[in-house]
Structures are given as C-alpha cells and as structure tokens.
Amino acid sequence: MNAVTHFDFKSSSVRIAYDENGEPLFCLADVCKVLNISRSSDLLQIQRGCVKNETPKRHGALDPIGVHKISVSTNGGKQELIFINEPNLYRVIFRSNKPEAINFQNWVFAEVLPSIRKTGSYSARQTAYEELNRLCMQAKT
C-alpha cells in the first residue's frame, strides 16, 4: 500500500490510502467525522457477523472484504486505523440520515442513476468527491 494522503472536505481532512490495485481506501473515522456519525465502531460491529465473500447480513453493513487495517503515523505515534474501500464508503453514506449524506444521496438518485438508466453511463463533469463537497457547501447556505 502507498503512503497515506489527505482529501480536504469541508473543514475536515479524510485520509486516503491505496490498495495493491491502486484503488482508494478511506479512513473510516475521518469519513464518519465528515458525515457527523458519532460512532464508527457501530459500523464495524455490524460487519463482524459476516465472513469474507458473504453478503453483508444487514442493510448498510460493511463488506469485510473492503475493510483494511493500515498502520498510520499520527501525532500520537504509529496507530492501526480502519480504512474502507469505495463500495463501503457508499454504504456508510447511504446508511446515514445526516444532511451531508442526504444531499449526496439525492444527487446519486436524481442525477447519476437516471443517467445510467437512460444512456448506459454517467459522464461526470466533476468527480463524485467534488460533487459531494459542492452539495454539502450548498446545504450550509
């Protein structure tokens, strides 16, 4: 895995690592902070009932294949943090009722999915992360 980088979102930073295929992994604690989810540990307890290659048992449960422990240097020294893959990132967002998550959900449901249904693809003028940031800033005004 590569070094951890940061994605600035609102007034917070989300740490991002990359798996062996170059796919992004997102720090679960940071994602929960951005979405105002107070207990990221609840998300992990839900997925513990699953085994690898098994469908998550509950709605919104994290897929264990997409959950990784990564050693990260922090102000307190090296710590093992939980990082999640992109599908699990969306599971967290779609599970949340927070305004930040609802805005992102509305964008996916109203723009992205209808475009895929109608044309077979979605051609974004911005990345999903930039769109999420734009929608959250809109919600603040």
HUDA-V170350 format. One record per residue. N is the residue number from 1. RES is the residue in one letter. PSI is psi in radians with two decimals (none if undefined). OMEGA is omega as a letter, one per 40 degrees, with the letter a starting at -180 (none if undefined). D_LAST is the distance of its C-alpha to the last C-alpha in Angstrom with 1 decimal. Layout:
# HUDA-V170350
n->N res->RES psi->PSI omega->OMEGA d_last->D_LAST
n->N res->RES psi->PSI omega->OMEGA d_last->D_LAST
This chain:
# HUDA-V170350
n->1 res->M psi->2.56 omega->a d_last->38.5
n->2 res->N psi->3.05 omega->i d_last->36.9
n->3 res->A psi->2.74 omega->i d_last->35.2
n->4 res->V psi->2.31 omega->i d_last->31.8
n->5 res->T psi->3.10 omega->a d_last->29.0
n->6 res->H psi->2.49 omega->i d_last->25.3
n->7 res->F psi->2.05 omega->a d_last->22.1
n->8 res->D psi->2.19 omega->a d_last->19.1
n->9 res->F psi->2.09 omega->a d_last->16.1
n->10 res->K psi->-2.23 omega->i d_last->13.0
n->11 res->S psi->0.25 omega->a d_last->14.9
n->12 res->S psi->2.90 omega->i d_last->17.8
n->13 res->S psi->2.34 omega->i d_last->20.8
n->14 res->V psi->2.13 omega->i d_last->22.5
n->15 res->R psi->2.38 omega->a d_last->26.2
n->16 res->I psi->2.28 omega->i d_last->27.8
n->17 res->A psi->3.06 omega->i d_last->31.6
n->18 res->Y psi->2.41 omega->i d_last->33.5
n->19 res->D psi->-3.10 omega->a d_last->36.4
n->20 res->E psi->-0.30 omega->i d_last->39.8
n->21 res->N psi->0.10 omega->a d_last->38.7
n->22 res->G psi->0.18 omega->i d_last->35.8
n->23 res->E psi->2.49 omega->a d_last->33.2
n->24 res->P psi->2.54 omega->i d_last->30.1
n->25 res->L psi->2.36 omega->a d_last->30.1
n->26 res->F psi->2.36 omega->i d_last->27.0
n->27 res->C psi->2.07 omega->a d_last->27.3
n->28 res->L psi->-0.75 omega->a d_last->26.8
n->29 res->A psi->-0.69 omega->i d_last->25.8
n->30 res->D psi->-0.74 omega->i d_last->23.1
n->31 res->V psi->-0.78 omega->i d_last->21.7
n->32 res->C psi->-0.64 omega->i d_last->21.8
n->33 res->K psi->-0.79 omega->i d_last->20.0
n->34 res->V psi->-0.68 omega->a d_last->17.1
n->35 res->L psi->0.07 omega->i d_last->17.0
n->36 res->N psi->0.67 omega->i d_last->17.6
n->37 res->I psi->2.09 omega->a d_last->21.1
n->38 res->S psi->-0.49 omega->a d_last->23.4
n->39 res->R psi->1.60 omega->i d_last->26.8
n->40 res->S psi->-0.42 omega->i d_last->27.4
n->41 res->S psi->-0.51 omega->i d_last->31.0
n->42 res->D psi->-0.67 omega->i d_last->30.7
n->43 res->L psi->-0.63 omega->a d_last->29.9
n->44 res->L psi->-0.64 omega->i d_last->33.0
n->45 res->Q psi->-0.60 omega->i d_last->35.2
n->46 res->I psi->-0.74 omega->a d_last->34.4
n->47 res->Q psi->-0.25 omega->a d_last->35.7
n->48 res->R psi->-0.37 omega->i d_last->38.8
n->49 res->G psi->-0.11 omega->a d_last->40.6
n->50 res->C psi->2.73 omega->i d_last->40.6
n->51 res->V psi->2.80 omega->a d_last->43.0
n->52 res->K psi->2.53 omega->i d_last->42.5
n->53 res->N psi->0.25 omega->i d_last->42.6
n->54 res->E psi->2.47 omega->i d_last->42.0
n->55 res->T psi->2.37 omega->i d_last->39.1
n->56 res->P psi->2.49 omega->a d_last->36.7
n->57 res->K psi->-0.45 omega->a d_last->38.0
n->58 res->R psi->2.65 omega->i d_last->34.7
n->59 res->H psi->2.27 omega->i d_last->31.6
n->60 res->G psi->0.00 omega->a d_last->29.1
n->61 res->A psi->2.54 omega->i d_last->31.9
n->62 res->L psi->2.48 omega->i d_last->31.9
n->63 res->D psi->2.11 omega->a d_last->34.8
n->64 res->P psi->-0.45 omega->i d_last->37.0
n->65 res->I psi->-0.53 omega->a d_last->37.9
n->66 res->G psi->0.30 omega->i d_last->34.4
n->67 res->V psi->2.16 omega->a d_last->34.4
n->68 res->H psi->2.44 omega->i d_last->35.8
n->69 res->K psi->2.20 omega->a d_last->36.7
n->70 res->I psi->2.32 omega->i d_last->36.3
n->71 res->S psi->2.16 omega->a d_last->37.6
n->72 res->V psi->2.41 omega->i d_last->35.1
n->73 res->S psi->2.21 omega->i d_last->35.7
n->74 res->T psi->3.09 omega->i d_last->33.4
n->75 res->N psi->-0.48 omega->i d_last->33.7
n->76 res->G psi->0.20 omega->a d_last->35.9
n->77 res->G psi->-2.95 omega->i d_last->38.1
n->78 res->K psi->2.35 omega->i d_last->38.4
n->79 res->Q psi->2.59 omega->i d_last->36.8
n->80 res->E psi->2.09 omega->i d_last->36.7
n->81 res->L psi->2.71 omega->i d_last->33.2
n->82 res->I psi->2.21 omega->i d_last->32.4
n->83 res->F psi->2.55 omega->a d_last->30.9
n->84 res->I psi->2.66 omega->i d_last->30.1
n->85 res->N psi->3.09 omega->a d_last->30.5
n->86 res->E psi->-0.77 omega->i d_last->28.0
n->87 res->P psi->-0.69 omega->i d_last->29.2
n->88 res->N psi->-0.56 omega->i d_last->28.7
n->89 res->L psi->-0.80 omega->i d_last->25.2
n->90 res->Y psi->-0.60 omega->i d_last->24.4
n->91 res->R psi->-0.75 omega->i d_last->26.3
n->92 res->V psi->-0.80 omega->a d_last->24.2
n->93 res->I psi->-0.79 omega->a d_last->20.9
n->94 res->F psi->-0.28 omega->i d_last->22.4
n->95 res->R psi->-0.38 omega->a d_last->23.9
n->96 res->S psi->2.54 omega->i d_last->20.7
n->97 res->N psi->0.13 omega->a d_last->18.8
n->98 res->K psi->2.60 omega->a d_last->15.8
n->99 res->P psi->-0.67 omega->a d_last->12.4
n->100 res->E psi->-0.74 omega->a d_last->12.4
n->101 res->A psi->-0.67 omega->a d_last->15.8
n->102 res->I psi->-0.72 omega->i d_last->15.3
n->103 res->N psi->-0.75 omega->i d_last->12.9
n->104 res->F psi->-0.76 omega->i d_last->15.7
n->105 res->Q psi->-0.80 omega->a d_last->18.4
n->106 res->N psi->-0.71 omega->i d_last->17.1
n->107 res->W psi->-0.80 omega->i d_last->17.2
n->108 res->V psi->-0.80 omega->a d_last->20.7
n->109 res->F psi->-0.62 omega->a d_last->22.0
n->110 res->A psi->-0.49 omega->a d_last->20.8
n->111 res->E psi->-0.94 omega->a d_last->21.4
n->112 res->V psi->-0.98 omega->a d_last->23.5
n->113 res->L psi->-0.76 omega->i d_last->26.1
n->114 res->P psi->-0.65 omega->i d_last->26.8
n->115 res->S psi->-0.74 omega->i d_last->27.3
n->116 res->I psi->-0.75 omega->i d_last->29.7
n->117 res->R psi->-0.73 omega->a d_last->31.5
n->118 res->K psi->-0.68 omega->a d_last->31.9
n->119 res->T psi->-0.21 omega->a d_last->32.8
n->120 res->G psi->-0.02 omega->i d_last->33.8
n->121 res->S psi->2.96 omega->i d_last->31.1
n->122 res->Y psi->2.10 omega->i d_last->27.6
n->123 res->S psi->1.74 omega->a d_last->27.2
n->124 res->A psi->2.39 omega->i d_last->23.8
n->125 res->R psi->-0.26 omega->i d_last->22.7
n->126 res->Q psi->2.83 omega->i d_last->20.8
n->127 res->T psi->2.82 omega->i d_last->21.8
n->128 res->A psi->-0.61 omega->a d_last->20.4
n->129 res->Y psi->-0.69 omega->i d_last->19.0
n->130 res->E psi->-0.68 omega->i d_last->17.1
n->131 res->E psi->-0.74 omega->i d_last->15.8
n->132 res->L psi->-0.76 omega->i d_last->14.8
n->133 res->N psi->-0.77 omega->i d_last->13.0
n->134 res->R psi->-0.77 omega->a d_last->11.1
n->135 res->L psi->-0.67 omega->i d_last->10.2
n->136 res->C psi->-0.67 omega->i d_last->9.1
n->137 res->M psi->-0.63 omega->i d_last->6.8
n->138 res->Q psi->-0.70 omega->a d_last->5.5
n->139 res->A psi->-0.48 omega->a d_last->5.5
n->140 res->K psi->-0.37 omega->a d_last->3.8
n->141 res->T psi->none omega->none d_last->0.0
